[in-house]
Amino acid sequence: MEDDQGSRLLALRERIVRGEYEIDCRAVAEAIARRVLERAVSPAPSQGMLIAQDGAVSISEDEARRAV
């Protein structure tokens, strides 16, 4: 199952690099806001959240699928 998920993620990344995938900025912003809100109300405030690394926003594959 992890292998299938990894291959789908790799295929998505390749489509983005080739310019064959349009990112829905509103869906990405909503996913980020939802995660920040979830973390803000979580019982473990010591756990941080990485929103961006090297200028690239990190989202899960499920969020990416919902953005389509």
C-alpha positions as a printed NumPy array, in Angstrom:
array([[  0.   ,   0.   ,   0.   ],
       [  2.843,   2.395,   0.837],
       [  4.465,   1.535,  -2.485],
       [  1.256,   2.455,  -4.343],
       [  0.993,   5.725,  -2.422],
       [  4.633,   6.501,  -3.135],
       [  4.212,   5.865,  -6.843],
       [  1.112,   8.105,  -6.984],
       [  2.989,  10.863,  -5.164],
       [  5.935,  10.514,  -7.54 ],
       [  3.594,  10.697, -10.543],
       [  1.961,  13.825,  -9.111],
       [  5.338,  15.464,  -8.558],
       [  6.375,  14.645, -12.133],
       [  3.151,  16.19 , -13.506],
       [  3.804,  19.355, -11.499],
       [  7.397,  19.59 , -12.763],
       [  6.253,  19.15 , -16.379],
       [  3.627,  21.853, -15.907],
       [  0.772,  19.435, -16.548],
       [ -0.899,  20.033, -13.187],
       [ -2.581,  23.217, -12.101],
       [ -2.599,  23.869,  -8.391],
       [ -5.805,  25.229,  -6.901],
       [ -4.346,  27.946,  -4.684],
       [ -7.586,  28.333,  -2.736],
       [ -7.696,  24.612,  -1.875],
       [ -4.045,  24.685,  -0.792],
       [ -4.631,  27.774,   1.372],
       [ -7.694,  26.155,   2.948],
       [ -5.74 ,  22.962,   3.684],
       [ -2.94 ,  24.962,   5.316],
       [ -5.414,  26.979,   7.393],
       [ -7.227,  23.784,   8.428],
       [ -3.962,  22.168,   9.562],
       [ -2.865,  25.258,  11.465],
       [ -6.242,  25.406,  13.205],
       [ -6.118,  21.685,  14.033],
       [ -2.645,  22.123,  15.538],
       [ -3.744,  25.198,  17.471],
       [ -6.486,  23.254,  19.246],
       [ -4.596,  19.957,  19.592],
       [ -3.81 ,  18.722,  23.107],
       [ -0.076,  18.522,  22.308],
       [  1.009,  22.145,  21.776],
       [  4.689,  21.204,  21.953],
       [  4.458,  19.574,  18.528],
       [  5.339,  22.062,  15.818],
       [  4.168,  22.105,  12.255],
       [  6.365,  22.571,   9.248],
       [  4.472,  24.673,   6.739],
       [  7.253,  25.497,   4.326],
       [ 10.744,  24.259,   3.667],
       [ 13.01 ,  25.81 ,   1.077],
       [ 10.079,  27.881,  -0.156],
       [  7.898,  24.884,  -1.   ],
       [  4.653,  24.252,   0.84 ],
       [  4.258,  20.705,   2.089],
       [  0.798,  19.136,   1.816],
       [ -0.352,  15.571,   2.068],
       [ -1.347,  13.541,  -0.961],
       [ -4.986,  13.473,   0.227],
       [ -5.026,  17.265,   0.328],
       [ -3.481,  17.371,  -3.119],
       [ -6.221,  15.082,  -4.462],
       [ -8.925,  17.285,  -2.894],
       [ -7.338,  20.325,  -4.571],
       [ -7.983,  18.903,  -8.037]])
